[in-house]
């Protein structure tokens, strides 16, 4: 895990610095757009103040040492605050939204995939297959725009954001938690549509493979009920790829919700990452990317534990 995160930190830090210029360049461009002029001496002083006058590898070593020794992701130039302070609440809301979306995907995709496989070529199979292809074909941000339009036309209000205006900047309380839960259903549906459609197809395909194997035929010949035959082993084995996919759904929801976050005005790290990259705020952008990499590793670890629990063959092979 540490080797993977170290590699992610190097790659992300240097990719963020690939565009020409730096934060001072972007900052000067903003000032010039408002009519303010900055001479070369002032620009040099700004670069020295932010530590941007040093070689890139020195900047990286300084940053990664702060991450390891002080658990500090650096200092955001744009917000003039530590990165951890800037992203703290946004990261919490992002994780809550991502976990809720994963639960939504599992609740709907797995039962639908099982029914679609068991009732192969039935009207239900055709309906679920059609909806699955629609869910995969339409981008998340397009679904967000459509749903916002429908909510505005039918209910005369805009469903953007995760809080009502009175709770947007308020301290955490039961009222704020309740307000968050009332605003989460639309982002969950929008973000979970593609994942649900994909997981339906994966569950269906793998369960169909398992249902054709000899041990299922033998179980039926012994007189076991159909649903017991299906639920005993085929479903558990067919869920292996679905569980493995969970390791990538979590970081995808965080990084892939960038455009959706902008469209729905969500206070998550996605829109902040875009803003950091545009402003070339390398510590903020690098910190967010490093956290996404960390969640990928953690998601992989959790999926491995779930596979070990669901599939006994893995334990036997390990022994």
N, C-alpha and C positions, 0 to 999 in steps of 0.2 A: 504493500500500500504506500509506504513512504517513498519507495523508488518511483512508483507511478506518479505520485504527487510532485516529486522533485522534477520529473520530466515535464509534467504539465506546467509547472511554474516557469521553467526555462522557455518552453515553446511559447506560452502565452505572453510572457514579458517581452520577448524579442519580436513577436508578431505585432504586438501593440505598437512597438516603436518602429515598425517598417515604414509607415508613411513619412514623407519629408516633414521636417520641422518638429516642434514639440508643443507642450502646453503654452509656453510663452508666445510662440508663433500664433497659435489660435487665439490667445488672449489679446494680443496686439491687433489682430484682424478684427476682433469685436470692438475694440476701442476706436479703430480707424473708421469702422462702419457708423459710429456715433459722432464722428468728427474730431475725436481726440488723436493727437499725434504722439508717438513714442520714439525717441531717438535711439541710436545704437548703444549709448552708454546705459540708458535706463533698461534696455532689453538685456544687456550683459549683466547688470545688477540683479535683475529678476531671475535670470538663469542661475546665477550664483546663489541667490537666496533659496531657490527651490532645489539646488543640487543638480541642476541639469547641465552644468558646465563640465561635469566629470564624465569619463568614458562610460559607455553603456554597461560594460561588465561590472564596473564599480557600483553603479546604481543598482544593478541586480543583486550583487552580493550584500549591499547595505539593506535592501528590501527583504531578501530572504532571511537574513540574520534577524531582522525585527520579527518576521513571522515565526521563526523557530524559537528564539530566545525570549521574546516578549509577548508572543501570541498577538502581535500587532500587524495588521495588514497594510500598514503604511499611512500616509497622510494625503488626503484628497485636496488637490490644488483648487478644484472648482468650488468645493463647499467650505474650504478652509477649516476642516475638521478631520479627526482620525477616520479612516475608512470604516472601522467597526461601528463607530457612532453613526455614521451616515447611513449604513445599510442595515442596522440592527432591526428596526421595526419592519422595514421592507422585506428583509430576509425571512423574518418570522411569518409574515403574511404570505410570502411566496411558498414557504414550506407547507403551511396549513392548506393553502389552495392546491398545491401539488398532491399532497397526501389524500385530500378529499376527492380529487379528480381520479387518482389511482383506485380508490375504493369504489367510486362511481363506475369506472371501467370494468372492474372485476364483477360487481353486482349484476351488471347488464350483459357484459360480453360472454361470460362463461356459461350461464344458463341458456342464452340464445344460441351459442355455438353448439352446445350439447343437443338442444332440441333440433337444430338444423341438421346435425349429423344423424340423429336417430330417425328423424322424419325426412330422410333424403328424398329429393325430387317431389316432395309434397308442396302444397301451396304455401305453407309456412316457410319451407326451405327457400323457395323462390323469392318470397317477400323479404326474408332476412338477407339473402344474397344481394338482392337489388339495393336494399338500404345500406348494406355494407359497402358496396361499390360507390354509392352516392356519398357516403361519409368519407371515403378515401379520396374521392375526386374533388370535393369542394374544399378549398383552403379554409383554415380556421378563421382568418380575419374576414373572409367573405361571409361565413356563417354569423360572425359577430355583427357585421353590418346589416345582414338580413334581419336578425333577431332584434337589433336596436330599432330598425325601421318598423317592424311589426309591433313592437311594444309601444312605440310612439304613436302609431296609427290607431291601434286597438285600445290602448289604455291611457294614451295621452301623457306619457312620461318617459324620460330617458333613463335606461337601466345601467348607465355607466358608473364606474367606481365600486368600491367595496364598503363604503360607509355613507350614511346620510350626512348632510352638511354639518349638523350639530355634533356629530361624533367623529368627524374627520381628524381633528386635532386634539380630541379629548383624551384623558387618561383612561387606562383600561379599567373597565367595570363590567358588571353583568349586563347592563344596558348596551354597552358597546359590543360585547360578545354576541348578544342577541341580534343587534343590528348587522353585524358582520355575517352571521348565519343567514339572515334574510336577504342579503345581497350576493351571496356566493353561488346561488343555483345557476344563474346565467353564465358566469365564467366557467363553472364546472362543466356544464353541457357543451359550451363552445370548445373548450380545451380537450374534453374527453371524447368528442365525436370521432376523430380520426383514430385514436387509440382503441376505442370500442370496436369500430369497424375492422381494424386490423386484427384484434384479438379474437373476434368472432370467426374470421376466416382461418386463423391459425388453429383455434380449438376445434373447429369443424373438420379441417383436413387431417389433423392428428388423430382425432377420435375415429374417423372413418378408417384410417389405417389400422388402428387397434381392433376395431370391431370385426375386421376381416381375418384376424389371426386365429390359429387353431385352438388356443386356450379358451377363447370366447365360445367357439363352437362346442367344445367339450362341456363347458359350464351350462350351456343351453340344453345339451343332451342329457345332463344329469337332472334336469327338471327345475333349475333355479328360475325364479321370476325374472322377467326381462329387465326391469329397472335395477334389480339386485345384481344381475350379470353386468350391466353397464356401469353401475356406480362402484362396484367392488374393486376392479382393477383398471379397466380401460380408461375411465375418466381420470383417475389418479396419474396414470402414465401419460395421457394426452395433455395434462396440465403442465408437464415439464417445460416445453417451450414457452408456454404462457407465463410461467413463473420466471424463467430466464429473461423474458422480455421486460419484466418489471424493473430490472436493473438499469434499463435504458429509458424507461418511461419517465422516471423521476427527473433526471437531468434534462430530458427533452422538454418536459413541461416547463421547466424553469427557463431554459435558453430559448425554446421554441415559442414561448408566450410573449416574445418581445413585441411583435406587431399587434397581437391581440391586446396586450397591455396598453399599447398606445391608443388603439381604437376604442377600448372600453374604459380608458383612463384608470387603469388599475395601479395602485401604489405598490408595485412589486419591483424586483430587481431588474427585470427585463428592460423597461424603458430607461432606467438609470444606467444600464450597461451601454445602451445606444448613446446616451448623452455623454458618458465618459469617453467613449471611443471618438465621438465627434470632436470633443474638446481636448482629446489626447491626454486625458487625466489618467496616466498610465498606472498609478497605484490603485486607483479606484477600479479601473477596468481589469487590471491583473488580479486584484483581490476577488472580484466577482467570478472571474473565470476559474480561479483556483478553487473557490467554493463549489462551483459546478462540477469540477473534476473530483473534488472530495466526495460529493454526493453520488457521483457515478461509481466510485469505488465502494462506498457504503452500500449503495443499491445492489451491486454485484455480490457483496458479502451476505446481505440479507437474502437475496435470491438463492444463493448456495445453501444457506441454512434451511430455507423452505423446501428446496429440492431434497435435501437429506431427510427431512421429516416426512415428505409425501411419498417419495420413491424408495422403498426398502432395498432395491437393487444397488443403489449407490453405497449403502452401508455394507452390503455383502462384498461389493467390489473393493471397497476400502479395506475391509478385513483381509 
